[in-house]
């Protein structure tokens, strides 16, 4: 039961962190893309933005999974 609660907390924390991080970095990343591409409305800029956010989310999720695994052992 204790491990299941820890897994759920880790899952919820991961989801919450992903949302908060995406919202926090949204303006900064869009400003960078606007500087590089001239606009954030182009399809290329939107695709690159989505890829960058996805890579960051995957890396953070992997790190949280490692920490969670250490606590469950």
PyMOL Python script that loads the backbone (N, CA, C, O; Angstrom):
from pymol import cmd

cmd.read_pdbstr("""\
ATOM      1  N   UNK A   1       0.827  -1.199   0.000  1.00  0.00           N
ATOM      2  CA  UNK A   1       0.000   0.000   0.000  1.00  0.00           C
ATOM      3  C   UNK A   1       0.867   1.257   0.000  1.00  0.00           C
ATOM      4  O   UNK A   1       0.582   2.212  -0.724  1.00  0.00           O
ATOM      5  N   UNK A   2       1.925   1.257   0.812  1.00  0.00           N
ATOM      6  CA  UNK A   2       2.808   2.417   0.917  1.00  0.00           C
ATOM      7  C   UNK A   2       3.504   2.697  -0.419  1.00  0.00           C
ATOM      8  O   UNK A   2       3.652   3.854  -0.810  1.00  0.00           O
ATOM      9  N   UNK A   3       3.933   1.637  -1.120  1.00  0.00           N
ATOM     10  CA  UNK A   3       4.601   1.810  -2.413  1.00  0.00           C
ATOM     11  C   UNK A   3       3.636   2.349  -3.460  1.00  0.00           C
ATOM     12  O   UNK A   3       4.020   3.172  -4.291  1.00  0.00           O
ATOM     13  N   UNK A   4       2.396   1.897  -3.428  1.00  0.00           N
ATOM     14  CA  UNK A   4       1.400   2.382  -4.383  1.00  0.00           C
ATOM     15  C   UNK A   4       1.132   3.870  -4.174  1.00  0.00           C
ATOM     16  O   UNK A   4       0.995   4.626  -5.136  1.00  0.00           O
ATOM     17  N   UNK A   5       1.058   4.279  -2.921  1.00  0.00           N
ATOM     18  CA  UNK A   5       0.862   5.708  -2.625  1.00  0.00           C
ATOM     19  C   UNK A   5       2.047   6.512  -3.145  1.00  0.00           C
ATOM     20  O   UNK A   5       1.865   7.580  -3.729  1.00  0.00           O
ATOM     21  N   UNK A   6       3.255   6.007  -2.936  1.00  0.00           N
ATOM     22  CA  UNK A   6       4.451   6.702  -3.418  1.00  0.00           C
ATOM     23  C   UNK A   6       4.457   6.782  -4.943  1.00  0.00           C
ATOM     24  O   UNK A   6       4.849   7.808  -5.499  1.00  0.00           O
ATOM     25  N   UNK A   7       4.035   5.731  -5.623  1.00  0.00           N
ATOM     26  CA  UNK A   7       3.966   5.749  -7.087  1.00  0.00           C
ATOM     27  C   UNK A   7       2.975   6.798  -7.566  1.00  0.00           C
ATOM     28  O   UNK A   7       3.240   7.525  -8.523  1.00  0.00           O
ATOM     29  N   UNK A   8       1.834   6.873  -6.895  1.00  0.00           N
ATOM     30  CA  UNK A   8       0.822   7.849  -7.286  1.00  0.00           C
ATOM     31  C   UNK A   8       1.301   9.284  -7.041  1.00  0.00           C
ATOM     32  O   UNK A   8       1.073  10.178  -7.855  1.00  0.00           O
ATOM     33  N   UNK A   9       1.961   9.476  -5.916  1.00  0.00           N
ATOM     34  CA  UNK A   9       2.509  10.805  -5.619  1.00  0.00           C
ATOM     35  C   UNK A   9       3.548  11.187  -6.665  1.00  0.00           C
ATOM     36  O   UNK A   9       3.574  12.328  -7.127  1.00  0.00           O
ATOM     37  N   UNK A  10       4.407  10.239  -7.043  1.00  0.00           N
ATOM     38  CA  UNK A  10       5.420  10.502  -8.066  1.00  0.00           C
ATOM     39  C   UNK A  10       4.758  10.842  -9.399  1.00  0.00           C
ATOM     40  O   UNK A  10       5.195  11.761 -10.091  1.00  0.00           O
ATOM     41  N   UNK A  11       3.711  10.111  -9.762  1.00  0.00           N
ATOM     42  CA  UNK A  11       3.016  10.373 -11.022  1.00  0.00           C
ATOM     43  C   UNK A  11       2.357  11.743 -11.017  1.00  0.00           C
ATOM     44  O   UNK A  11       2.454  12.487 -11.993  1.00  0.00           O
ATOM     45  N   UNK A  12       1.690  12.074  -9.924  1.00  0.00           N
ATOM     46  CA  UNK A  12       1.042  13.381  -9.822  1.00  0.00           C
ATOM     47  C   UNK A  12       2.067  14.516  -9.796  1.00  0.00           C
ATOM     48  O   UNK A  12       1.854  15.570 -10.394  1.00  0.00           O
ATOM     49  N   UNK A  13       3.168  14.290  -9.105  1.00  0.00           N
ATOM     50  CA  UNK A  13       4.233  15.299  -9.048  1.00  0.00           C
ATOM     51  C   UNK A  13       4.825  15.525 -10.429  1.00  0.00           C
ATOM     52  O   UNK A  13       5.096  16.661 -10.818  1.00  0.00           O
ATOM     53  N   UNK A  14       5.024  14.451 -11.162  1.00  0.00           N
ATOM     54  CA  UNK A  14       5.566  14.560 -12.517  1.00  0.00           C
ATOM     55  C   UNK A  14       4.625  15.368 -13.403  1.00  0.00           C
ATOM     56  O   UNK A  14       5.060  16.265 -14.125  1.00  0.00           O
ATOM     57  N   UNK A  15       3.350  15.050 -13.345  1.00  0.00           N
ATOM     58  CA  UNK A  15       2.375  15.773 -14.160  1.00  0.00           C
ATOM     59  C   UNK A  15       2.308  17.248 -13.763  1.00  0.00           C
ATOM     60  O   UNK A  15       2.274  18.128 -14.623  1.00  0.00           O
ATOM     61  N   UNK A  16       2.289  17.507 -12.466  1.00  0.00           N
ATOM     62  CA  UNK A  16       2.222  18.892 -11.990  1.00  0.00           C
ATOM     63  C   UNK A  16       3.476  19.663 -12.376  1.00  0.00           C
ATOM     64  O   UNK A  16       3.398  20.811 -12.816  1.00  0.00           O
ATOM     65  N   UNK A  17       4.628  19.031 -12.211  1.00  0.00           N
ATOM     66  CA  UNK A  17       5.873  19.698 -12.570  1.00  0.00           C
ATOM     67  C   UNK A  17       5.922  19.990 -14.063  1.00  0.00           C
ATOM     68  O   UNK A  17       6.364  21.061 -14.478  1.00  0.00           O
ATOM     69  N   UNK A  18       5.476  19.052 -14.854  1.00  0.00           N
ATOM     70  CA  UNK A  18       5.451  19.271 -16.301  1.00  0.00           C
ATOM     71  C   UNK A  18       4.583  20.452 -16.686  1.00  0.00           C
ATOM     72  O   UNK A  18       4.958  21.254 -17.542  1.00  0.00           O
ATOM     73  N   UNK A  19       3.433  20.560 -16.061  1.00  0.00           N
ATOM     74  CA  UNK A  19       2.538  21.678 -16.350  1.00  0.00           C
ATOM     75  C   UNK A  19       3.136  23.005 -15.897  1.00  0.00           C
ATOM     76  O   UNK A  19       3.131  23.982 -16.646  1.00  0.00           O
ATOM     77  N   UNK A  20       3.643  23.037 -14.687  1.00  0.00           N
ATOM     78  CA  UNK A  20       4.223  24.274 -14.155  1.00  0.00           C
ATOM     79  C   UNK A  20       5.428  24.710 -14.977  1.00  0.00           C
ATOM     80  O   UNK A  20       5.578  25.888 -15.301  1.00  0.00           O
ATOM     81  N   UNK A  21       6.287  23.748 -15.311  1.00  0.00           N
ATOM     82  CA  UNK A  21       7.480  24.069 -16.101  1.00  0.00           C
ATOM     83  C   UNK A  21       7.093  24.590 -17.482  1.00  0.00           C
ATOM     84  O   UNK A  21       7.665  25.565 -17.970  1.00  0.00           O
ATOM     85  N   UNK A  22       6.130  23.939 -18.098  1.00  0.00           N
ATOM     86  CA  UNK A  22       5.696  24.385 -19.423  1.00  0.00           C
ATOM     87  C   UNK A  22       5.138  25.801 -19.368  1.00  0.00           C
ATOM     88  O   UNK A  22       5.426  26.619 -20.242  1.00  0.00           O
ATOM     89  N   UNK A  23       4.344  26.090 -18.350  1.00  0.00           N
ATOM     90  CA  UNK A  23       3.782  27.436 -18.220  1.00  0.00           C
ATOM     91  C   UNK A  23       4.858  28.470 -17.892  1.00  0.00           C
ATOM     92  O   UNK A  23       4.829  29.590 -18.401  1.00  0.00           O
ATOM     93  N   UNK A  24       5.801  28.086 -17.044  1.00  0.00           N
ATOM     94  CA  UNK A  24       6.849  29.025 -16.639  1.00  0.00           C
ATOM     95  C   UNK A  24       7.777  29.383 -17.797  1.00  0.00           C
ATOM     96  O   UNK A  24       8.186  30.535 -17.945  1.00  0.00           O
ATOM     97  N   UNK A  25       8.099  28.395 -18.605  1.00  0.00           N
ATOM     98  CA  UNK A  25       9.032  28.616 -19.699  1.00  0.00           C
ATOM     99  C   UNK A  25       8.350  29.066 -20.989  1.00  0.00           C
ATOM    100  O   UNK A  25       9.028  29.465 -21.936  1.00  0.00           O
ATOM    101  N   UNK A  26       7.061  29.008 -21.036  1.00  0.00           N
ATOM    102  CA  UNK A  26       6.336  29.308 -22.261  1.00  0.00           C
ATOM    103  C   UNK A  26       6.693  30.680 -22.835  1.00  0.00           C
ATOM    104  O   UNK A  26       7.054  30.795 -24.006  1.00  0.00           O
ATOM    105  N   UNK A  27       6.592  31.694 -22.020  1.00  0.00           N
ATOM    106  CA  UNK A  27       6.888  33.047 -22.502  1.00  0.00           C
ATOM    107  C   UNK A  27       8.331  33.223 -22.941  1.00  0.00           C
ATOM    108  O   UNK A  27       8.605  33.841 -23.969  1.00  0.00           O
ATOM    109  N   UNK A  28       9.256  32.673 -22.152  1.00  0.00           N
ATOM    110  CA  UNK A  28      10.676  32.810 -22.487  1.00  0.00           C
ATOM    111  C   UNK A  28      11.017  32.095 -23.794  1.00  0.00           C
ATOM    112  O   UNK A  28      11.716  32.645 -24.644  1.00  0.00           O
ATOM    113  N   UNK A  29      10.529  30.887 -23.946  1.00  0.00           N
ATOM    114  CA  UNK A  29      10.833  30.129 -25.159  1.00  0.00           C
ATOM    115  C   UNK A  29      10.186  30.785 -26.374  1.00  0.00           C
ATOM    116  O   UNK A  29      10.795  30.855 -27.441  1.00  0.00           O
ATOM    117  N   UNK A  30       8.962  31.263 -26.217  1.00  0.00           N
ATOM    118  CA  UNK A  30       8.322  31.947 -27.342  1.00  0.00           C
ATOM    119  C   UNK A  30       9.071  33.217 -27.727  1.00  0.00           C
ATOM    120  O   UNK A  30       9.161  33.554 -28.908  1.00  0.00           O
ATOM    121  N   UNK A  31       9.606  33.919 -26.736  1.00  0.00           N
ATOM    122  CA  UNK A  31      10.392  35.122 -27.038  1.00  0.00           C
ATOM    123  C   UNK A  31      11.664  34.774 -27.808  1.00  0.00           C
ATOM    124  O   UNK A  31      12.059  35.490 -28.728  1.00  0.00           O
ATOM    125  N   UNK A  32      12.297  33.671 -27.424  1.00  0.00           N
ATOM    126  CA  UNK A  32      13.499  33.221 -28.143  1.00  0.00           C
ATOM    127  C   UNK A  32      13.151  32.867 -29.579  1.00  0.00           C
ATOM    128  O   UNK A  32      13.845  33.273 -30.511  1.00  0.00           O
ATOM    129  N   UNK A  33      12.080  32.112 -29.756  1.00  0.00           N
ATOM    130  CA  UNK A  33      11.683  31.731 -31.106  1.00  0.00           C
ATOM    131  C   UNK A  33      11.274  32.942 -31.937  1.00  0.00           C
ATOM    132  O   UNK A  33      11.532  32.990 -33.140  1.00  0.00           O
ATOM    133  N   UNK A  34      10.643  33.910 -31.303  1.00  0.00           N
ATOM    134  CA  UNK A  34      10.285  35.130 -32.026  1.00  0.00           C
ATOM    135  C   UNK A  34      11.536  35.864 -32.472  1.00  0.00           C
ATOM    136  O   UNK A  34      11.581  36.418 -33.570  1.00  0.00           O
ATOM    137  N   UNK A  35      12.557  35.867 -31.613  1.00  0.00           N
ATOM    138  CA  UNK A  35      13.829  36.504 -31.965  1.00  0.00           C
ATOM    139  C   UNK A  35      14.510  35.767 -33.113  1.00  0.00           C
ATOM    140  O   UNK A  35      15.036  36.398 -34.030  1.00  0.00           O
ATOM    141  N   UNK A  36      14.503  34.436 -33.067  1.00  0.00           N
ATOM    142  CA  UNK A  36      15.194  33.630 -34.083  1.00  0.00           C
ATOM    143  C   UNK A  36      14.407  33.577 -35.388  1.00  0.00           C
ATOM    144  O   UNK A  36      14.977  33.776 -36.460  1.00  0.00           O
ATOM    145  N   UNK A  37      13.114  33.314 -35.310  1.00  0.00           N
ATOM    146  CA  UNK A  37      12.308  33.104 -36.507  1.00  0.00           C
ATOM    147  C   UNK A  37      11.551  34.352 -36.954  1.00  0.00           C
ATOM    148  O   UNK A  37      10.986  34.366 -38.047  1.00  0.00           O
ATOM    149  N   UNK A  38      11.530  35.395 -36.133  1.00  0.00           N
ATOM    150  CA  UNK A  38      10.805  36.605 -36.484  1.00  0.00           C
ATOM    151  C   UNK A  38       9.357  36.579 -36.044  1.00  0.00           C
ATOM    152  O   UNK A  38       8.725  37.628 -35.913  1.00  0.00           O
ATOM    153  N   UNK A  39       8.829  35.391 -35.815  1.00  0.00           N
ATOM    154  CA  UNK A  39       7.454  35.243 -35.349  1.00  0.00           C
ATOM    155  C   UNK A  39       7.299  33.883 -34.687  1.00  0.00           C
ATOM    156  O   UNK A  39       8.025  32.942 -35.006  1.00  0.00           O
ATOM    157  N   UNK A  40       6.355  33.786 -33.770  1.00  0.00           N
ATOM    158  CA  UNK A  40       6.088  32.486 -33.152  1.00  0.00           C
ATOM    159  C   UNK A  40       4.916  31.801 -33.843  1.00  0.00           C
ATOM    160  O   UNK A  40       4.481  30.730 -33.420  1.00  0.00           O
ATOM    161  N   UNK A  41       4.408  32.414 -34.896  1.00  0.00           N
ATOM    162  CA  UNK A  41       3.242  31.876 -35.582  1.00  0.00           C
ATOM    163  C   UNK A  41       3.589  30.914 -36.715  1.00  0.00           C
ATOM    164  O   UNK A  41       2.700  30.239 -37.235  1.00  0.00           O
ATOM    165  N   UNK A  42       4.847  30.835 -37.106  1.00  0.00           N
ATOM    166  CA  UNK A  42       5.205  29.944 -38.207  1.00  0.00           C
ATOM    167  C   UNK A  42       5.148  28.489 -37.754  1.00  0.00           C
ATOM    168  O   UNK A  42       5.376  28.177 -36.585  1.00  0.00           O
ATOM    169  N   UNK A  43       4.843  27.622 -38.686  1.00  0.00           N
ATOM    170  CA  UNK A  43       4.752  26.198 -38.372  1.00  0.00           C
ATOM    171  C   UNK A  43       6.100  25.668 -37.903  1.00  0.00           C
ATOM    172  O   UNK A  43       6.155  24.862 -36.974  1.00  0.00           O
ATOM    173  N   UNK A  44       7.167  26.098 -38.521  1.00  0.00           N
ATOM    174  CA  UNK A  44       8.504  25.638 -38.121  1.00  0.00           C
ATOM    175  C   UNK A  44       8.790  26.004 -36.675  1.00  0.00           C
ATOM    176  O   UNK A  44       9.264  25.167 -35.907  1.00  0.00           O
ATOM    177  N   UNK A  45       8.510  27.235 -36.296  1.00  0.00           N
ATOM    178  CA  UNK A  45       8.753  27.676 -34.922  1.00  0.00           C
ATOM    179  C   UNK A  45       7.893  26.892 -33.940  1.00  0.00           C
ATOM    180  O   UNK A  45       8.366  26.523 -32.865  1.00  0.00           O
ATOM    181  N   UNK A  46       6.663  26.636 -34.285  1.00  0.00           N
ATOM    182  CA  UNK A  46       5.758  25.900 -33.400  1.00  0.00           C
ATOM    183  C   UNK A  46       6.222  24.448 -33.232  1.00  0.00           C
ATOM    184  O   UNK A  46       6.152  23.899 -32.132  1.00  0.00           O
ATOM    185  N   UNK A  47       6.692  23.831 -34.311  1.00  0.00           N
ATOM    186  CA  UNK A  47       7.182  22.458 -34.226  1.00  0.00           C
ATOM    187  C   UNK A  47       8.459  22.369 -33.387  1.00  0.00           C
ATOM    188  O   UNK A  47       8.599  21.471 -32.556  1.00  0.00           O
ATOM    189  N   UNK A  48       9.371  23.285 -33.603  1.00  0.00           N
ATOM    190  CA  UNK A  48      10.605  23.278 -32.826  1.00  0.00           C
ATOM    191  C   UNK A  48      10.296  23.517 -31.359  1.00  0.00           C
ATOM    192  O   UNK A  48      10.880  22.872 -30.489  1.00  0.00           O
ATOM    193  N   UNK A  49       9.396  24.425 -31.080  1.00  0.00           N
ATOM    194  CA  UNK A  49       8.971  24.699 -29.705  1.00  0.00           C
ATOM    195  C   UNK A  49       8.407  23.432 -29.057  1.00  0.00           C
ATOM    196  O   UNK A  49       8.768  23.097 -27.929  1.00  0.00           O
ATOM    197  N   UNK A  50       7.533  22.736 -29.761  1.00  0.00           N
ATOM    198  CA  UNK A  50       6.930  21.515 -29.224  1.00  0.00           C
ATOM    199  C   UNK A  50       7.986  20.448 -28.965  1.00  0.00           C
ATOM    200  O   UNK A  50       7.916  19.742 -27.959  1.00  0.00           O
ATOM    201  N   UNK A  51       8.950  20.325 -29.847  1.00  0.00           N
ATOM    202  CA  UNK A  51      10.024  19.336 -29.676  1.00  0.00           C
ATOM    203  C   UNK A  51      10.879  19.672 -28.466  1.00  0.00           C
ATOM    204  O   UNK A  51      11.207  18.785 -27.678  1.00  0.00           O
ATOM    205  N   UNK A  52      11.241  20.927 -28.307  1.00  0.00           N
ATOM    206  CA  UNK A  52      12.069  21.348 -27.167  1.00  0.00           C
ATOM    207  C   UNK A  52      11.337  21.079 -25.854  1.00  0.00           C
ATOM    208  O   UNK A  52      11.930  20.544 -24.917  1.00  0.00           O
ATOM    209  N   UNK A  53      10.075  21.438 -25.778  1.00  0.00           N
ATOM    210  CA  UNK A  53       9.297  21.218 -24.551  1.00  0.00           C
ATOM    211  C   UNK A  53       9.171  19.723 -24.263  1.00  0.00           C
ATOM    212  O   UNK A  53       9.258  19.309 -23.107  1.00  0.00           O
ATOM    213  N   UNK A  54       8.969  18.920 -25.287  1.00  0.00           N
ATOM    214  CA  UNK A  54       8.853  17.475 -25.105  1.00  0.00           C
ATOM    215  C   UNK A  54      10.150  16.870 -24.580  1.00  0.00           C
ATOM    216  O   UNK A  54      10.123  16.030 -23.680  1.00  0.00           O
ATOM    217  N   UNK A  55      11.276  17.286 -25.130  1.00  0.00           N
ATOM    218  CA  UNK A  55      12.577  16.779 -24.672  1.00  0.00           C
ATOM    219  C   UNK A  55      12.801  17.134 -23.203  1.00  0.00           C
ATOM    220  O   UNK A  55      13.251  16.293 -22.425  1.00  0.00           O
ATOM    221  N   UNK A  56      12.496  18.351 -22.828  1.00  0.00           N
ATOM    222  CA  UNK A  56      12.657  18.771 -21.437  1.00  0.00           C
ATOM    223  C   UNK A  56      11.752  17.944 -20.524  1.00  0.00           C
ATOM    224  O   UNK A  56      12.184  17.494 -19.462  1.00  0.00           O
ATOM    225  N   UNK A  57      10.504  17.744 -20.933  1.00  0.00           N
ATOM    226  CA  UNK A  57       9.564  16.975 -20.120  1.00  0.00           C
ATOM    227  C   UNK A  57      10.024  15.531 -19.946  1.00  0.00           C
ATOM    228  O   UNK A  57       9.893  14.966 -18.860  1.00  0.00           O
ATOM    229  N   UNK A  58      10.559  14.932 -21.002  1.00  0.00           N
ATOM    230  CA  UNK A  58      11.045  13.549 -20.920  1.00  0.00           C
ATOM    231  C   UNK A  58      12.235  13.461 -19.963  1.00  0.00           C
ATOM    232  O   UNK A  58      12.303  12.539 -19.150  1.00  0.00           O
ATOM    233  N   UNK A  59      13.159  14.394 -20.051  1.00  0.00           N
ATOM    234  CA  UNK A  59      14.339  14.372 -19.180  1.00  0.00           C
ATOM    235  C   UNK A  59      13.938  14.513 -17.712  1.00  0.00           C
ATOM    236  O   UNK A  59      14.449  13.787 -16.859  1.00  0.00           O
ATOM    237  N   UNK A  60      13.040  15.429 -17.417  1.00  0.00           N
ATOM    238  CA  UNK A  60      12.597  15.638 -16.038  1.00  0.00           C
ATOM    239  C   UNK A  60      11.841  14.408 -15.536  1.00  0.00           C
ATOM    240  O   UNK A  60      12.038  13.984 -14.398  1.00  0.00           O
ATOM    241  N   UNK A  61      10.990  13.841 -16.364  1.00  0.00           N
ATOM    242  CA  UNK A  61      10.236  12.653 -15.976  1.00  0.00           C
ATOM    243  C   UNK A  61      11.168  11.487 -15.667  1.00  0.00           C
ATOM    244  O   UNK A  61      10.939  10.744 -14.713  1.00  0.00           O
ATOM    245  N   UNK A  62      12.206  11.327 -16.461  1.00  0.00           N
ATOM    246  CA  UNK A  62      13.174  10.253 -16.213  1.00  0.00           C
ATOM    247  C   UNK A  62      13.880  10.456 -14.877  1.00  0.00           C
ATOM    248  O   UNK A  62      14.094   9.493 -14.141  1.00  0.00           O
ATOM    249  N   UNK A  63      14.241  11.684 -14.557  1.00  0.00           N
ATOM    250  CA  UNK A  63      14.911  11.964 -13.290  1.00  0.00           C
ATOM    251  C   UNK A  63      13.982  11.697 -12.104  1.00  0.00           C
ATOM    252  O   UNK A  63      14.411  11.130 -11.099  1.00  0.00           O
ATOM    253  N   UNK A  64      12.732  12.096 -12.212  1.00  0.00           N
ATOM    254  CA  UNK A  64      11.781  11.837 -11.141  1.00  0.00           C
ATOM    255  C   UNK A  64      11.563  10.339 -10.979  1.00  0.00           C
ATOM    256  O   UNK A  64      11.422   9.855  -9.856  1.00  0.00           O
ATOM    257  N   UNK A  65      11.533   9.607 -12.073  1.00  0.00           N
ATOM    258  CA  UNK A  65      11.396   8.155 -12.007  1.00  0.00           C
ATOM    259  C   UNK A  65      12.552   7.499 -11.291  1.00  0.00           C
ATOM    260  O   UNK A  65      12.360   6.557 -10.522  1.00  0.00           O
ATOM    261  N   UNK A  66      13.764   7.995 -11.543  1.00  0.00           N
ATOM    262  CA  UNK A  66      14.945   7.461 -10.859  1.00  0.00           C
ATOM    263  C   UNK A  66      14.868   7.705  -9.350  1.00  0.00           C
ATOM    264  O   UNK A  66      15.166   6.813  -8.556  1.00  0.00           O
ATOM    265  N   UNK A  67      14.473   8.901  -8.968  1.00  0.00           N
ATOM    266  CA  UNK A  67      14.338   9.225  -7.540  1.00  0.00           C
ATOM    267  C   UNK A  67      13.261   8.364  -6.913  1.00  0.00           C
ATOM    268  O   UNK A  67      13.447   7.844  -5.813  1.00  0.00           O
ATOM    269  N   UNK A  68      12.153   8.207  -7.587  1.00  0.00           N
ATOM    270  CA  UNK A  68      11.065   7.385  -7.075  1.00  0.00           C
ATOM    271  C   UNK A  68      11.499   5.931  -6.915  1.00  0.00           C
ATOM    272  O   UNK A  68      11.141   5.278  -5.935  1.00  0.00           O
ATOM    273  N   UNK A  69      12.265   5.428  -7.870  1.00  0.00           N
ATOM    274  CA  UNK A  69      12.761   4.054  -7.811  1.00  0.00           C
ATOM    275  C   UNK A  69      13.677   3.838  -6.609  1.00  0.00           C
ATOM    276  O   UNK A  69      13.634   2.781  -5.980  1.00  0.00           O
ATOM    277  N   UNK A  70      14.496   4.820  -6.290  1.00  0.00           N
ATOM    278  CA  UNK A  70      15.393   4.717  -5.136  1.00  0.00           C
ATOM    279  C   UNK A  70      14.592   4.597  -3.836  1.00  0.00           C
ATOM    280  O   UNK A  70      14.969   3.846  -2.936  1.00  0.00           O
ATOM    281  N   UNK A  71      13.493   5.336  -3.746  1.00  0.00           N
ATOM    282  CA  UNK A  71      12.695   5.319  -2.523  1.00  0.00           C
ATOM    283  C   UNK A  71      11.859   4.056  -2.385  1.00  0.00           C
ATOM    284  O   UNK A  71      11.514   3.669  -1.269  1.00  0.00           O
ATOM    285  N   UNK A  72      11.530   3.412  -3.486  1.00  0.00           N
ATOM    286  CA  UNK A  72      10.704   2.200  -3.421  1.00  0.00           C
ATOM    287  C   UNK A  72      11.526   0.957  -3.129  1.00  0.00           C
ATOM    288  O   UNK A  72      10.960  -0.088  -2.805  1.00  0.00           O
ATOM    289  N   UNK A  73      12.845   1.042  -3.235  1.00  0.00           N
ATOM    290  CA  UNK A  73      13.703  -0.117  -2.971  1.00  0.00           C
ATOM    291  C   UNK A  73      14.052  -0.251  -1.531  1.00  0.00           C
ATOM    292  O   UNK A  73      14.768  -1.178  -1.153  1.00  0.00           O
TER     293      UNK A  73
END
""", "prot")
cmd.dss("prot")
cmd.show_as("cartoon", "prot")
cmd.util.cbc("prot")
cmd.orient("prot")
